[in-house]
Amino acid sequence: MALINCLECNKEISDKAKTCPNCGCPIQIDNQVKVEFPRGNQLVNMSCTVYDEDNNILAKCKEGEVANFELYEETLIYVRMSSQFGKASIVAHPGDRFKVSFRTFGIGISKVDIL
């Protein structure tokens, strides 16, 4: 959690608040979710995909890039890299940031504060 300034009254408030507790001004919510994929050792830059539990593709990118997509509610997401075995999953909320990493067998995903 971080403190931000209200756009209306300039008081410090939580970035998780939906409205300012002082003046009631609605806080703009960042719905962009970002997933950073690592660069592999392959000569060819392989594709990376983020999808939901219904196999709907949320975003595509290449290794070493950041996939961006919008969420409006808590969603179980999966990530897959075409050069790696398996897939990783995590529950995502609007505005979350994630990093994908290589593991002994396959890939993993973890939430981070900043990309």
Biopython code that builds the backbone (N, CA, C, O; Angstrom):
import numpy as np
from Bio.PDB.StructureBuilder import StructureBuilder

atoms = [
    (1, "MET", "N", (0.837, -1.169, 0.000)),
    (1, "MET", "CA", (0.000, 0.000, 0.000)),
    (1, "MET", "C", (0.893, 1.248, 0.000)),
    (1, "MET", "O", (1.922, 1.292, 0.674)),
    (2, "ALA", "N", (0.478, 2.248, -0.763)),
    (2, "ALA", "CA", (1.214, 3.505, -0.830)),
    (2, "ALA", "C", (0.252, 4.663, -0.578)),
    (2, "ALA", "O", (-0.962, 4.524, -0.723)),
    (3, "LEU", "N", (0.811, 5.793, -0.203)),
    (3, "LEU", "CA", (0.003, 6.987, -0.008)),
    (3, "LEU", "C", (0.096, 7.866, -1.244)),
    (3, "LEU", "O", (1.173, 8.091, -1.795)),
    (4, "ILE", "N", (-1.065, 8.357, -1.663)),
    (4, "ILE", "CA", (-1.139, 9.276, -2.798)),
    (4, "ILE", "C", (-1.887, 10.519, -2.335)),
    (4, "ILE", "O", (-2.526, 10.499, -1.283)),
    (5, "ASN", "N", (-1.814, 11.590, -3.102)),
    (5, "ASN", "CA", (-2.552, 12.805, -2.768)),
    (5, "ASN", "C", (-3.868, 12.828, -3.533)),
    (5, "ASN", "O", (-3.914, 12.533, -4.727)),
    (6, "CYS", "N", (-4.936, 13.183, -2.826)),
    (6, "CYS", "CA", (-6.246, 13.340, -3.446)),
    (6, "CYS", "C", (-6.172, 14.480, -4.454)),
    (6, "CYS", "O", (-5.583, 15.523, -4.170)),
    (7, "LEU", "N", (-6.763, 14.290, -5.620)),
    (7, "LEU", "CA", (-6.750, 15.319, -6.659)),
    (7, "LEU", "C", (-7.618, 16.515, -6.286)),
    (7, "LEU", "O", (-7.396, 17.617, -6.789)),
    (8, "GLU", "N", (-8.599, 16.316, -5.416)),
    (8, "GLU", "CA", (-9.526, 17.379, -5.040)),
    (8, "GLU", "C", (-9.023, 18.203, -3.849)),
    (8, "GLU", "O", (-8.905, 19.425, -3.942)),
    (9, "CYS", "N", (-8.726, 17.524, -2.719)),
    (9, "CYS", "CA", (-8.371, 18.249, -1.484)),
    (9, "CYS", "C", (-6.882, 18.178, -1.142)),
    (9, "CYS", "O", (-6.430, 18.828, -0.199)),
    (10, "ASN", "N", (-6.114, 17.384, -1.912)),
    (10, "ASN", "CA", (-4.664, 17.235, -1.753)),
    (10, "ASN", "C", (-4.228, 16.563, -0.447)),
    (10, "ASN", "O", (-3.048, 16.625, -0.100)),
    (11, "LYS", "N", (-5.148, 15.922, 0.289)),
    (11, "LYS", "CA", (-4.787, 15.176, 1.507)),
    (11, "LYS", "C", (-4.197, 13.834, 1.108)),
    (11, "LYS", "O", (-4.534, 13.294, 0.054)),
    (12, "GLU", "N", (-3.309, 13.285, 1.953)),
    (12, "GLU", "CA", (-2.735, 11.965, 1.702)),
    (12, "GLU", "C", (-3.772, 10.893, 2.012)),
    (12, "GLU", "O", (-4.422, 10.906, 3.057)),
    (13, "ILE", "N", (-3.904, 9.958, 1.061)),
    (13, "ILE", "CA", (-4.848, 8.846, 1.225)),
    (13, "ILE", "C", (-4.211, 7.578, 0.687)),
    (13, "ILE", "O", (-3.213, 7.630, -0.032)),
    (14, "SER", "N", (-4.789, 6.447, 1.036)),
    (14, "SER", "CA", (-4.301, 5.156, 0.555)),
    (14, "SER", "C", (-4.572, 5.018, -0.938)),
    (14, "SER", "O", (-5.609, 5.460, -1.433)),
    (15, "ASP", "N", (-3.637, 4.404, -1.646)),
    (15, "ASP", "CA", (-3.854, 4.141, -3.070)),
    (15, "ASP", "C", (-4.895, 3.056, -3.299)),
    (15, "ASP", "O", (-5.325, 2.843, -4.432)),
    (16, "LYS", "N", (-5.308, 2.365, -2.231)),
    (16, "LYS", "CA", (-6.326, 1.318, -2.330)),
    (16, "LYS", "C", (-7.738, 1.870, -2.125)),
    (16, "LYS", "O", (-8.718, 1.167, -2.369)),
    (17, "ALA", "N", (-7.850, 3.140, -1.672)),
    (17, "ALA", "CA", (-9.160, 3.736, -1.419)),
    (17, "ALA", "C", (-9.895, 3.988, -2.730)),
    (17, "ALA", "O", (-9.278, 4.368, -3.725)),
    (18, "LYS", "N", (-11.201, 3.781, -2.737)),
    (18, "LYS", "CA", (-12.012, 4.051, -3.924)),
    (18, "LYS", "C", (-12.464, 5.503, -3.969)),
    (18, "LYS", "O", (-12.670, 6.074, -5.040)),
    (19, "THR", "N", (-12.616, 6.094, -2.777)),
    (19, "THR", "CA", (-12.945, 7.514, -2.671)),
    (19, "THR", "C", (-12.110, 8.121, -1.555)),
    (19, "THR", "O", (-11.642, 7.412, -0.664)),
    (20, "CYS", "N", (-11.924, 9.441, -1.607)),
    (20, "CYS", "CA", (-11.180, 10.138, -0.566)),
    (20, "CYS", "C", (-12.033, 10.179, 0.705)),
    (20, "CYS", "O", (-13.176, 10.632, 0.649)),
    (21, "PRO", "N", (-11.512, 9.721, 1.850)),
    (21, "PRO", "CA", (-12.290, 9.757, 3.089)),
    (21, "PRO", "C", (-12.522, 11.179, 3.593)),
    (21, "PRO", "O", (-13.401, 11.404, 4.424)),
    (22, "ASN", "N", (-11.743, 12.139, 3.100)),
    (22, "ASN", "CA", (-11.887, 13.524, 3.541)),
    (22, "ASN", "C", (-12.965, 14.272, 2.750)),
    (22, "ASN", "O", (-13.843, 14.900, 3.341)),
    (23, "CYS", "N", (-12.901, 14.205, 1.413)),
    (23, "CYS", "CA", (-13.820, 15.000, 0.590)),
    (23, "CYS", "C", (-14.785, 14.159, -0.257)),
    (23, "CYS", "O", (-15.737, 14.697, -0.823)),
    (24, "GLY", "N", (-14.544, 12.844, -0.347)),
    (24, "GLY", "CA", (-15.437, 11.974, -1.114)),
    (24, "GLY", "C", (-15.133, 11.900, -2.597)),
    (24, "GLY", "O", (-15.874, 11.264, -3.346)),
    (25, "CYS", "N", (-14.059, 12.538, -3.033)),
    (25, "CYS", "CA", (-13.681, 12.516, -4.447)),
    (25, "CYS", "C", (-13.345, 11.082, -4.869)),
    (25, "CYS", "O", (-12.577, 10.410, -4.180)),
    (26, "PRO", "N", (-13.909, 10.595, -5.996)),
    (26, "PRO", "CA", (-13.556, 9.250, -6.459)),
    (26, "PRO", "C", (-12.094, 9.184, -6.897)),
    (26, "PRO", "O", (-11.582, 10.111, -7.524)),
    (27, "ILE", "N", (-11.432, 8.084, -6.560)),
    (27, "ILE", "CA", (-10.033, 7.883, -6.917)),
    (27, "ILE", "C", (-9.992, 7.073, -8.202)),
    (27, "ILE", "O", (-10.647, 6.036, -8.313)),
    (28, "GLN", "N", (-9.224, 7.546, -9.166)),
    (28, "GLN", "CA", (-9.101, 6.839, -10.430)),
    (28, "GLN", "C", (-8.325, 5.547, -10.208)),
    (28, "GLN", "O", (-7.225, 5.564, -9.656)),
    (29, "ILE", "N", (-8.897, 4.439, -10.635)),
    (29, "ILE", "CA", (-8.276, 3.135, -10.458)),
    (29, "ILE", "C", (-7.575, 2.736, -11.759)),
    (29, "ILE", "O", (-8.160, 2.804, -12.839)),
    (30, "ASP", "N", (-6.331, 2.327, -11.637)),
    (30, "ASP", "CA", (-5.562, 1.841, -12.775)),
    (30, "ASP", "C", (-5.914, 0.374, -12.983)),
    (30, "ASP", "O", (-5.558, -0.469, -12.160)),
    (31, "ASN", "N", (-6.603, 0.062, -14.063)),
    (31, "ASN", "CA", (-7.015, -1.311, -14.348)),
    (31, "ASN", "C", (-5.982, -2.076, -15.158)),
    (31, "ASN", "O", (-6.166, -3.263, -15.426)),
    (32, "GLN", "N", (-4.892, -1.414, -15.554)),
    (32, "GLN", "CA", (-3.849, -2.061, -16.351)),
    (32, "GLN", "C", (-3.070, -3.067, -15.519)),
    (32, "GLN", "O", (-2.548, -2.728, -14.457)),
    (33, "VAL", "N", (-2.993, -4.282, -15.989)),
    (33, "VAL", "CA", (-2.159, -5.313, -15.380)),
    (33, "VAL", "C", (-0.959, -5.489, -16.301)),
    (33, "VAL", "O", (-1.102, -5.523, -17.524)),
    (34, "LYS", "N", (0.231, -5.602, -15.702)),
    (34, "LYS", "CA", (1.457, -5.763, -16.488)),
    (34, "LYS", "C", (2.173, -7.035, -16.044)),
    (34, "LYS", "O", (2.316, -7.302, -14.851)),
    (35, "VAL", "N", (2.617, -7.805, -17.022)),
    (35, "VAL", "CA", (3.359, -9.040, -16.760)),
    (35, "VAL", "C", (4.656, -8.967, -17.555)),
    (35, "VAL", "O", (4.643, -8.928, -18.786)),
    (36, "GLU", "N", (5.791, -8.948, -16.826)),
    (36, "GLU", "CA", (7.100, -8.877, -17.481)),
    (36, "GLU", "C", (7.655, -10.281, -17.665)),
    (36, "GLU", "O", (7.749, -11.057, -16.714)),
    (37, "PHE", "N", (8.021, -10.594, -18.905)),
    (37, "PHE", "CA", (8.599, -11.900, -19.228)),
    (37, "PHE", "C", (10.106, -11.787, -19.371)),
    (37, "PHE", "O", (10.599, -10.799, -19.916)),
    (38, "PRO", "N", (10.855, -12.788, -18.889)),
    (38, "PRO", "CA", (12.318, -12.739, -19.017)),
    (38, "PRO", "C", (12.765, -13.070, -20.436)),
    (38, "PRO", "O", (12.027, -13.670, -21.218)),
    (39, "ARG", "N", (13.970, -12.670, -20.738)),
    (39, "ARG", "CA", (14.567, -13.003, -22.028)),
    (39, "ARG", "C", (15.220, -14.368, -21.908)),
    (39, "ARG", "O", (16.030, -14.593, -21.009)),
    (40, "GLY", "N", (14.880, -15.270, -22.799)),
    (40, "GLY", "CA", (15.444, -16.616, -22.780)),
    (40, "GLY", "C", (16.793, -16.671, -23.470)),
    (40, "GLY", "O", (17.291, -15.658, -23.960)),
    (41, "ASN", "N", (17.373, -17.838, -23.507)),
    (41, "ASN", "CA", (18.675, -18.033, -24.137)),
    (41, "ASN", "C", (18.573, -18.481, -25.590)),
    (41, "ASN", "O", (19.587, -18.788, -26.218)),
    (42, "GLN", "N", (17.371, -18.519, -26.123)),
    (42, "GLN", "CA", (17.172, -18.958, -27.497)),
    (42, "GLN", "C", (17.617, -17.871, -28.474)),
    (42, "GLN", "O", (17.595, -16.682, -28.156)),
    (43, "LEU", "N", (18.017, -18.302, -29.660)),
    (43, "LEU", "CA", (18.366, -17.358, -30.715)),
    (43, "LEU", "C", (17.122, -16.690, -31.280)),
    (43, "LEU", "O", (17.177, -15.561, -31.766)),
    (44, "VAL", "N", (15.999, -17.399, -31.210)),
    (44, "VAL", "CA", (14.738, -16.889, -31.719)),
    (44, "VAL", "C", (13.927, -16.368, -30.541)),
    (44, "VAL", "O", (13.843, -17.034, -29.509)),
    (45, "ASN", "N", (13.331, -15.194, -30.679)),
    (45, "ASN", "CA", (12.525, -14.602, -29.621)),
    (45, "ASN", "C", (11.143, -15.257, -29.627)),
    (45, "ASN", "O", (10.319, -14.969, -30.495)),
    (46, "MET", "N", (10.893, -16.139, -28.655)),
    (46, "MET", "CA", (9.665, -16.921, -28.604)),
    (46, "MET", "C", (8.487, -16.111, -28.062)),
    (46, "MET", "O", (8.671, -15.092, -27.395)),
    (47, "SER", "N", (7.289, -16.577, -28.357)),
    (47, "SER", "CA", (6.092, -15.859, -27.924)),
    (47, "SER", "C", (5.713, -16.206, -26.488)),
    (47, "SER", "O", (6.005, -17.294, -25.990)),
    (48, "CYS", "N", (5.054, -15.246, -25.838)),
    (48, "CYS", "CA", (4.566, -15.389, -24.474)),
    (48, "CYS", "C", (3.084, -15.029, -24.477)),
    (48, "CYS", "O", (2.667, -14.104, -25.175)),
    (49, "THR", "N", (2.290, -15.759, -23.697)),
    (49, "THR", "CA", (0.850, -15.547, -23.687)),
    (49, "THR", "C", (0.337, -15.497, -22.259)),
    (49, "THR", "O", (0.781, -16.254, -21.396)),
    (50, "VAL", "N", (-0.610, -14.588, -22.020)),
    (50, "VAL", "CA", (-1.334, -14.518, -20.750)),
    (50, "VAL", "C", (-2.784, -14.811, -21.079)),
    (50, "VAL", "O", (-3.352, -14.212, -21.992)),
    (51, "TYR", "N", (-3.391, -15.740, -20.332)),
    (51, "TYR", "CA", (-4.789, -16.058, -20.581)),
    (51, "TYR", "C", (-5.505, -16.346, -19.269)),
    (51, "TYR", "O", (-4.874, -16.571, -18.236)),
    (52, "ASP", "N", (-6.844, -16.335, -19.328)),
    (52, "ASP", "CA", (-7.630, -16.576, -18.116)),
    (52, "ASP", "C", (-8.016, -18.048, -18.018)),
    (52, "ASP", "O", (-7.638, -18.855, -18.868)),
    (53, "GLU", "N", (-8.774, -18.393, -16.974)),
    (53, "GLU", "CA", (-9.104, -19.805, -16.737)),
    (53, "GLU", "C", (-10.032, -20.391, -17.787)),
    (53, "GLU", "O", (-10.180, -21.611, -17.859)),
    (54, "ASP", "N", (-10.664, -19.549, -18.608)),
    (54, "ASP", "CA", (-11.508, -20.024, -19.703)),
    (54, "ASP", "C", (-10.739, -20.082, -21.019)),
    (54, "ASP", "O", (-11.334, -20.233, -22.087)),
    (55, "ASN", "N", (-9.402, -19.961, -20.937)),
    (55, "ASN", "CA", (-8.498, -19.974, -22.091)),
    (55, "ASN", "C", (-8.691, -18.802, -23.037)),
    (55, "ASN", "O", (-8.323, -18.888, -24.208)),
    (56, "ASN", "N", (-9.265, -17.699, -22.546)),
    (56, "ASN", "CA", (-9.341, -16.471, -23.340)),
    (56, "ASN", "C", (-7.984, -15.773, -23.266)),
    (56, "ASN", "O", (-7.457, -15.552, -22.176)),
    (57, "ILE", "N", (-7.430, -15.432, -24.400)),
    (57, "ILE", "CA", (-6.140, -14.750, -24.432)),
    (57, "ILE", "C", (-6.325, -13.308, -23.979)),
    (57, "ILE", "O", (-7.125, -12.560, -24.543)),
    (58, "LEU", "N", (-5.570, -12.933, -22.950)),
    (58, "LEU", "CA", (-5.624, -11.566, -22.428)),
    (58, "LEU", "C", (-4.547, -10.689, -23.050)),
    (58, "LEU", "O", (-4.763, -9.497, -23.270)),
    (59, "ALA", "N", (-3.378, -11.280, -23.334)),
    (59, "ALA", "CA", (-2.275, -10.511, -23.931)),
    (59, "ALA", "C", (-1.255, -11.466, -24.526)),
    (59, "ALA", "O", (-1.129, -12.612, -24.094)),
    (60, "LYS", "N", (-0.524, -10.973, -25.532)),
    (60, "LYS", "CA", (0.579, -11.714, -26.142)),
    (60, "LYS", "C", (1.753, -10.760, -26.292)),
    (60, "LYS", "O", (1.580, -9.562, -26.515)),
    (61, "CYS", "N", (2.947, -11.315, -26.164)),
    (61, "CYS", "CA", (4.163, -10.524, -26.390)),
    (61, "CYS", "C", (5.302, -11.491, -26.689)),
    (61, "CYS", "O", (5.073, -12.687, -26.868)),
    (62, "LYS", "N", (6.509, -10.984, -26.741)),
    (62, "LYS", "CA", (7.706, -11.796, -26.963)),
    (62, "LYS", "C", (8.528, -11.843, -25.685)),
    (62, "LYS", "O", (8.317, -11.036, -24.780)),
    (63, "GLU", "N", (9.471, -12.790, -25.604)),
    (63, "GLU", "CA", (10.367, -12.863, -24.448)),
    (63, "GLU", "C", (11.093, -11.533, -24.276)),
    (63, "GLU", "O", (11.483, -10.900, -25.257)),
    (64, "GLY", "N", (11.272, -11.114, -23.021)),
    (64, "GLY", "CA", (11.939, -9.854, -22.730)),
    (64, "GLY", "C", (11.025, -8.643, -22.792)),
    (64, "GLY", "O", (11.481, -7.522, -22.568)),
    (65, "GLU", "N", (9.744, -8.842, -23.091)),
    (65, "GLU", "CA", (8.794, -7.736, -23.178)),
    (65, "GLU", "C", (7.793, -7.781, -22.026)),
    (65, "GLU", "O", (7.787, -8.718, -21.228)),
    (66, "VAL", "N", (6.952, -6.760, -21.955)),
    (66, "VAL", "CA", (5.909, -6.667, -20.930)),
    (66, "VAL", "C", (4.549, -6.780, -21.604)),
    (66, "VAL", "O", (4.243, -6.035, -22.535)),
    (67, "ALA", "N", (3.735, -7.723, -21.124)),
    (67, "ALA", "CA", (2.365, -7.879, -21.618)),
    (67, "ALA", "C", (1.455, -6.964, -20.800)),
    (67, "ALA", "O", (1.542, -6.942, -19.572)),
    (68, "ASN", "N", (0.585, -6.209, -21.471)),
    (68, "ASN", "CA", (-0.350, -5.289, -20.814)),
    (68, "ASN", "C", (-1.779, -5.691, -21.169)),
    (68, "ASN", "O", (-2.078, -6.015, -22.318)),
    (69, "PHE", "N", (-2.655, -5.665, -20.166)),
    (69, "PHE", "CA", (-4.071, -5.908, -20.404)),
    (69, "PHE", "C", (-4.864, -5.323, -19.244)),
    (69, "PHE", "O", (-4.302, -5.030, -18.188)),
    (70, "GLU", "N", (-6.153, -5.155, -19.435)),
    (70, "GLU", "CA", (-7.004, -4.585, -18.394)),
    (70, "GLU", "C", (-7.825, -5.668, -17.710)),
    (70, "GLU", "O", (-8.304, -6.603, -18.353)),
    (71, "LEU", "N", (-7.982, -5.528, -16.395)),
    (71, "LEU", "CA", (-8.871, -6.368, -15.601)),
    (71, "LEU", "C", (-9.782, -5.464, -14.797)),
    (71, "LEU", "O", (-9.392, -4.365, -14.405)),
    (72, "TYR", "N", (-10.998, -5.929, -14.552)),
    (72, "TYR", "CA", (-11.953, -5.152, -13.759)),
    (72, "TYR", "C", (-12.394, -5.899, -12.513)),
    (72, "TYR", "O", (-13.163, -5.378, -11.705)),
    (73, "GLU", "N", (-11.906, -7.118, -12.362)),
    (73, "GLU", "CA", (-12.220, -7.908, -11.171)),
    (73, "GLU", "C", (-11.119, -8.938, -10.956)),
    (73, "GLU", "O", (-10.292, -9.174, -11.837)),
    (74, "GLU", "N", (-11.119, -9.544, -9.781)),
    (74, "GLU", "CA", (-10.148, -10.592, -9.462)),
    (74, "GLU", "C", (-10.267, -11.718, -10.488)),
    (74, "GLU", "O", (-11.367, -12.198, -10.766)),
    (75, "THR", "N", (-9.138, -12.135, -11.046)),
    (75, "THR", "CA", (-9.130, -13.134, -12.114)),
    (75, "THR", "C", (-7.925, -14.054, -11.951)),
    (75, "THR", "O", (-6.820, -13.591, -11.666)),
    (76, "LEU", "N", (-8.135, -15.343, -12.131)),
    (76, "LEU", "CA", (-7.041, -16.304, -12.152)),
    (76, "LEU", "C", (-6.425, -16.248, -13.549)),
    (76, "LEU", "O", (-7.096, -16.514, -14.546)),
    (77, "ILE", "N", (-5.126, -15.895, -13.606)),
    (77, "ILE", "CA", (-4.460, -15.814, -14.908)),
    (77, "ILE", "C", (-3.383, -16.892, -15.003)),
    (77, "ILE", "O", (-2.841, -17.345, -13.995)),
    (78, "TYR", "N", (-3.091, -17.286, -16.230)),
    (78, "TYR", "CA", (-2.046, -18.247, -16.535)),
    (78, "TYR", "C", (-1.073, -17.603, -17.500)),
    (78, "TYR", "O", (-1.475, -16.805, -18.347)),
    (79, "VAL", "N", (0.200, -17.937, -17.382)),
    (79, "VAL", "CA", (1.202, -17.459, -18.328)),
    (79, "VAL", "C", (1.925, -18.659, -18.933)),
    (79, "VAL", "O", (2.163, -19.668, -18.268)),
    (80, "ARG", "N", (2.259, -18.522, -20.191)),
    (80, "ARG", "CA", (2.971, -19.585, -20.893)),
    (80, "ARG", "C", (4.001, -18.955, -21.820)),
    (80, "ARG", "O", (3.736, -17.954, -22.486)),
    (81, "MET", "N", (5.181, -19.565, -21.844)),
    (81, "MET", "CA", (6.235, -19.157, -22.770)),
    (81, "MET", "C", (6.468, -20.329, -23.712)),
    (81, "MET", "O", (6.655, -21.461, -23.266)),
    (82, "SER", "N", (6.459, -20.062, -25.008)),
    (82, "SER", "CA", (6.550, -21.157, -25.979)),
    (82, "SER", "C", (7.864, -21.923, -25.884)),
    (82, "SER", "O", (7.941, -23.055, -26.361)),
    (83, "SER", "N", (8.896, -21.342, -25.286)),
    (83, "SER", "CA", (10.187, -22.019, -25.187)),
    (83, "SER", "C", (10.329, -22.827, -23.894)),
    (83, "SER", "O", (11.355, -23.476, -23.688)),
    (84, "GLN", "N", (9.325, -22.799, -23.028)),
    (84, "GLN", "CA", (9.408, -23.453, -21.716)),
    (84, "GLN", "C", (8.293, -24.474, -21.529)),
    (84, "GLN", "O", (7.241, -24.390, -22.163)),
    (85, "PHE", "N", (8.542, -25.444, -20.643)),
    (85, "PHE", "CA", (7.524, -26.432, -20.318)),
    (85, "PHE", "C", (6.545, -25.859, -19.305)),
    (85, "PHE", "O", (6.915, -25.041, -18.462)),
    (86, "GLY", "N", (5.306, -26.290, -19.395)),
    (86, "GLY", "CA", (4.307, -25.948, -18.395)),
    (86, "GLY", "C", (3.818, -24.522, -18.473)),
    (86, "GLY", "O", (4.120, -23.770, -19.400)),
    (87, "LYS", "N", (3.044, -24.183, -17.449)),
    (87, "LYS", "CA", (2.495, -22.845, -17.336)),
    (87, "LYS", "C", (2.434, -22.485, -15.860)),
    (87, "LYS", "O", (2.429, -23.364, -14.999)),
    (88, "ALA", "N", (2.388, -21.196, -15.573)),
    (88, "ALA", "CA", (2.307, -20.724, -14.192)),
    (88, "ALA", "C", (0.990, -19.980, -14.026)),
    (88, "ALA", "O", (0.469, -19.412, -14.985)),
    (89, "SER", "N", (0.448, -19.982, -12.802)),
    (89, "SER", "CA", (-0.811, -19.284, -12.560)),
    (89, "SER", "C", (-0.729, -18.456, -11.286)),
    (89, "SER", "O", (0.076, -18.731, -10.396)),
    (90, "ILE", "N", (-1.588, -17.426, -11.219)),
    (90, "ILE", "CA", (-1.669, -16.552, -10.055)),
    (90, "ILE", "C", (-2.992, -15.790, -10.133)),
    (90, "ILE", "O", (-3.531, -15.580, -11.220)),
    (91, "VAL", "N", (-3.504, -15.383, -8.990)),
    (91, "VAL", "CA", (-4.710, -14.555, -8.959)),
    (91, "VAL", "C", (-4.291, -13.100, -9.139)),
    (91, "VAL", "O", (-3.430, -12.597, -8.418)),
    (92, "ALA", "N", (-4.911, -12.427, -10.115)),
    (92, "ALA", "CA", (-4.572, -11.034, -10.424)),
    (92, "ALA", "C", (-5.750, -10.121, -10.108)),
    (92, "ALA", "O", (-6.913, -10.502, -10.241)),
    (93, "HIS", "N", (-5.415, -8.912, -9.690)),
    (93, "HIS", "CA", (-6.394, -7.862, -9.426)),
    (93, "HIS", "C", (-6.080, -6.680, -10.340)),
    (93, "HIS", "O", (-4.946, -6.552, -10.801)),
    (94, "PRO", "N", (-7.053, -5.815, -10.614)),
    (94, "PRO", "CA", (-6.772, -4.639, -11.444)),
    (94, "PRO", "C", (-5.593, -3.843, -10.880)),
    (94, "PRO", "O", (-5.533, -3.571, -9.681)),
    (95, "GLY", "N", (-4.660, -3.474, -11.759)),
    (95, "GLY", "CA", (-3.504, -2.678, -11.362)),
    (95, "GLY", "C", (-2.298, -3.470, -10.882)),
    (95, "GLY", "O", (-1.264, -2.871, -10.586)),
    (96, "ASP", "N", (-2.388, -4.792, -10.792)),
    (96, "ASP", "CA", (-1.266, -5.609, -10.314)),
    (96, "ASP", "C", (-0.125, -5.624, -11.329)),
    (96, "ASP", "O", (-0.321, -5.397, -12.523)),
    (97, "ARG", "N", (1.077, -5.902, -10.810)),
    (97, "ARG", "CA", (2.289, -6.047, -11.622)),
    (97, "ARG", "C", (2.916, -7.403, -11.295)),
    (97, "ARG", "O", (2.958, -7.800, -10.130)),
    (98, "PHE", "N", (3.399, -8.110, -12.307)),
    (98, "PHE", "CA", (3.971, -9.437, -12.115)),
    (98, "PHE", "C", (5.260, -9.589, -12.904)),
    (98, "PHE", "O", (5.471, -8.924, -13.918)),
    (99, "LYS", "N", (6.122, -10.485, -12.415)),
    (99, "LYS", "CA", (7.329, -10.880, -13.137)),
    (99, "LYS", "C", (7.306, -12.391, -13.295)),
    (99, "LYS", "O", (7.012, -13.123, -12.350)),
    (100, "VAL", "N", (7.615, -12.838, -14.476)),
    (100, "VAL", "CA", (7.752, -14.257, -14.766)),
    (100, "VAL", "C", (9.229, -14.589, -14.660)),
    (100, "VAL", "O", (10.078, -13.806, -15.086)),
    (101, "SER", "N", (9.539, -15.752, -14.090)),
    (101, "SER", "CA", (10.942, -16.151, -13.942)),
    (101, "SER", "C", (11.116, -17.607, -14.344)),
    (101, "SER", "O", (10.173, -18.398, -14.332)),
    (102, "PHE", "N", (12.341, -17.930, -14.698)),
    (102, "PHE", "CA", (12.663, -19.311, -15.032)),
    (102, "PHE", "C", (12.867, -20.101, -13.752)),
    (102, "PHE", "O", (13.479, -19.604, -12.806)),
    (103, "ARG", "N", (12.365, -21.316, -13.713)),
    (103, "ARG", "CA", (12.552, -22.222, -12.589)),
    (103, "ARG", "C", (13.291, -23.452, -13.090)),
    (103, "ARG", "O", (13.555, -23.574, -14.286)),
    (104, "THR", "N", (13.627, -24.360, -12.189)),
    (104, "THR", "CA", (14.324, -25.578, -12.595)),
    (104, "THR", "C", (13.547, -26.311, -13.684)),
    (104, "THR", "O", (14.117, -26.729, -14.693)),
    (105, "PHE", "N", (12.249, -26.460, -13.471)),
    (105, "PHE", "CA", (11.381, -27.082, -14.477)),
    (105, "PHE", "C", (10.270, -26.107, -14.807)),
    (105, "PHE", "O", (9.311, -25.982, -14.046)),
    (106, "GLY", "N", (10.381, -25.423, -15.917)),
    (106, "GLY", "CA", (9.326, -24.512, -16.333)),
    (106, "GLY", "C", (9.532, -23.085, -15.865)),
    (106, "GLY", "O", (10.660, -22.606, -15.747)),
    (107, "ILE", "N", (8.401, -22.408, -15.597)),
    (107, "ILE", "CA", (8.421, -20.999, -15.231)),
    (107, "ILE", "C", (7.592, -20.768, -13.976)),
    (107, "ILE", "O", (6.777, -21.605, -13.588)),
    (108, "GLY", "N", (7.813, -19.618, -13.350)),
    (108, "GLY", "CA", (7.024, -19.209, -12.184)),
    (108, "GLY", "C", (6.604, -17.773, -12.371)),
    (108, "GLY", "O", (7.158, -17.067, -13.214)),
    (109, "ILE", "N", (5.630, -17.327, -11.594)),
    (109, "ILE", "CA", (5.171, -15.948, -11.668)),
    (109, "ILE", "C", (5.015, -15.421, -10.255)),
    (109, "ILE", "O", (4.556, -16.142, -9.369)),
    (110, "SER", "N", (5.394, -14.165, -10.036)),
    (110, "SER", "CA", (5.259, -13.566, -8.710)),
    (110, "SER", "C", (4.844, -12.109, -8.854)),
    (110, "SER", "O", (5.171, -11.438, -9.833)),
    (111, "LYS", "N", (4.108, -11.642, -7.841)),
    (111, "LYS", "CA", (3.646, -10.259, -7.823)),
    (111, "LYS", "C", (4.784, -9.358, -7.348)),
    (111, "LYS", "O", (5.520, -9.703, -6.424)),
    (112, "VAL", "N", (4.916, -8.200, -7.993)),
    (112, "VAL", "CA", (5.927, -7.213, -7.618)),
    (112, "VAL", "C", (5.243, -5.855, -7.471)),
    (112, "VAL", "O", (4.133, -5.656, -7.966)),
    (113, "ASP", "N", (5.901, -4.932, -6.795)),
    (113, "ASP", "CA", (5.345, -3.599, -6.626)),
    (113, "ASP", "C", (5.590, -2.726, -7.868)),
    (113, "ASP", "O", (4.713, -1.979, -8.301)),
    (114, "ILE", "N", (6.788, -2.838, -8.422)),
    (114, "ILE", "CA", (7.173, -1.992, -9.553)),
    (114, "ILE", "C", (7.876, -2.834, -10.606)),
    (114, "ILE", "O", (8.658, -3.728, -10.280)),
    (115, "LEU", "N", (7.589, -2.539, -11.884)),
    (115, "LEU", "CA", (8.313, -3.211, -12.970)),
    (115, "LEU", "C", (9.427, -2.327, -13.445)),
    (115, "LEU", "O", (10.165, -2.700, -14.357)),
]
sb = StructureBuilder()
sb.init_structure("model")
sb.init_model(0)
sb.init_chain("A")
sb.init_seg("    ")
for serial, (resi, resn, name, xyz) in enumerate(atoms, 1):
    if name == "N":
        sb.init_residue(resn, " ", resi, " ")
    sb.init_atom(name, np.array(xyz, "f"), 0.0, 1.0, " ", f" {name:<3s}", serial, name[0])
structure = sb.get_structure()
